[in-house]
């Protein structure tokens, strides 16, 4: 018997109503490829774009995280 795995739709930074989708620390860490504890350290040092909901819950915009991540891109390839 062959099981076909359904693919999930790509994560869109905007939901149906046009608002930016907010993600939690765990999702942001997975997106950046780092541990959640490192994301908390970035937040504490105010090194990563974030916002708080009701004063405690830390949330991130995927679009802001993508722009932030691009600042650290290094092209290590060989030019032909």
ZABAMAR-676264 format. One record per residue (C-alpha): x, y, z; residue number from 1; chain; residue in one letter. Coordinates in pm, 1 decimal. Layout:
PT         x         y         z  num  cadena  residuo
PT         X         Y         Z  NUM       A        a
...
END
This chain:
PT         x         y         z  num  cadena  residuo
PT       0.0       0.0       0.0    1       A        x
PT     136.3     341.7    -100.2    2       A        x
PT      79.7     631.8     133.1    3       A        x
PT     104.1     975.1     -17.1    4       A        x
PT     195.9    1250.8     223.8    5       A        x
PT      -5.9    1565.2     175.0    6       A        x
PT     202.0    1878.9     151.0    7       A        x
PT     115.7    2169.1     374.8    8       A        x
PT      54.3    2504.7     213.7    9       A        x
PT     345.9    2747.3     232.8   10       A        x
PT     343.1    2976.3     534.5   11       A        x
PT     217.5    3311.6     421.7   12       A        x
PT     316.5    3621.1     616.5   13       A        x
PT     -38.7    3752.6     571.4   14       A        x
PT    -361.7    3582.5     665.5   15       A        x
PT    -695.7    3605.4     480.5   16       A        x
PT    -788.0    3944.7     628.3   17       A        x
PT    -463.2    4115.4     519.2   18       A        x
PT    -306.1    4136.7     863.7   19       A        x
PT      49.6    4016.7     923.4   20       A        x
PT      55.0    3672.6    1082.3   21       A        x
PT     230.7    3665.9    1419.3   22       A        x
PT     435.2    3357.9    1511.2   23       A        x
PT     563.9    3243.6    1850.1   24       A        x
PT     922.8    3189.6    1968.0   25       A        x
PT     929.9    2819.6    1877.0   26       A        x
PT     813.1    2885.1    1519.8   27       A        x
PT    1053.2    3178.6    1479.9   28       A        x
PT    1341.6    2959.2    1601.0   29       A        x
PT    1251.7    2689.0    1348.9   30       A        x
PT    1229.7    2951.8    1071.9   31       A        x
PT    1574.2    3090.3    1162.0   32       A        x
PT    1731.8    2750.1    1222.0   33       A        x
PT    1835.5    2825.7    1580.8   34       A        x
PT    1722.7    2716.2    1927.8   35       A        x
PT    1435.3    2887.1    2109.1   36       A        x
PT    1675.7    2982.2    2389.9   37       A        x
PT    1888.5    3176.2    2139.2   38       A        x
PT    1577.7    3356.7    2014.3   39       A        x
PT    1495.3    3452.3    2375.3   40       A        x
PT    1853.2    3581.9    2413.8   41       A        x
PT    1814.7    3793.3    2096.2   42       A        x
PT    1489.0    3935.9    2235.0   43       A        x
PT    1645.7    4014.3    2571.7   44       A        x
PT    1930.9    4200.8    2399.6   45       A        x
PT    1684.5    4371.0    2160.8   46       A        x
PT    1872.5    4232.0    1859.3   47       A        x
PT    1574.8    4081.5    1675.2   48       A        x
PT    1251.5    4248.3    1556.9   49       A        x
PT     967.8    4140.0    1786.2   50       A        x
PT     659.6    4264.9    1964.7   51       A        x
PT     470.3    4164.9    2275.5   52       A        x
PT     104.0    4080.7    2312.5   53       A        x
PT     -52.9    4180.1    2645.0   54       A        x
PT     294.0    4262.0    2776.9   55       A        x
PT     423.7    3903.8    2805.0   56       A        x
PT     375.7    3691.3    2492.8   57       A        x
PT     656.0    3746.5    2242.5   58       A        x
PT     554.9    3735.5    1877.7   59       A        x
PT     735.1    3784.8    1546.3   60       A        x
PT     641.9    3878.9    1193.0   61       A        x
PT     780.1    3631.3     938.5   62       A        x
PT     839.6    3918.7     694.4   63       A        x
PT    1043.4    4109.9     956.6   64       A        x
PT    1239.8    3795.7    1043.6   65       A        x
PT    1318.9    3736.1     675.4   66       A        x
PT    1452.8    4091.9     634.2   67       A        x
PT    1653.0    4054.5     957.6   68       A        x
PT    1796.4    3719.9     844.3   69       A        x
PT    1900.7    3863.2     504.8   70       A        x
PT    2131.0    4112.9     681.4   71       A        x
PT    2352.7    3819.4     778.3   72       A        x
PT    2365.0    3652.1     437.0   73       A        x
PT    2719.8    3583.4     320.5   74       A        x
PT    2787.4    3479.6     -37.1   75       A        x
PT    3072.3    3232.6       2.0   76       A        x
PT    3051.3    3092.6    -349.2   77       A        x
PT    3317.3    3110.8    -617.4   78       A        x
PT    3246.6    3351.3    -901.1   79       A        x
PT    3272.1    3196.2   -1245.4   80       A        x
END
